[in-house]
Amino acid sequence: MEYHYPIDPDWSTHEVIDVVEFFQLIEEAYEKQVKASKVMEQYKKFKAVIPSKAEEKTLFKQFEKQSSYVPYQVVKAAKESDGSQNISLKK
């Protein structure tokens, strides 16, 4: 895929890594499958960088526009699972 992750230049290197790893898991959930517990673990790291729900929605929309992958759907599926399940949203 040829697109860019939504990144804020004010974030630290560690914060950028956490956000990029989260979005990579979203990709993986659509292209293959990923453990729900891993999504939730990375989502917690993402929320440490982006605590605002409004900012989260903005980043999710930016990522969806670039990639056509919907982060909200992946997080929702992970929350609804028991944590040990693999989730996949293949199109």
Protein Blocks (a to p, Z undefined) as FASTA:
>chain_A
ZZdddddfkbcfklmmmmmmmmmmmmmmmmmccdfklmmmmmmmmmmmmmpfklmmmmmm
mmmmmnopafklmmmmmmmmnolaccdfdZZ
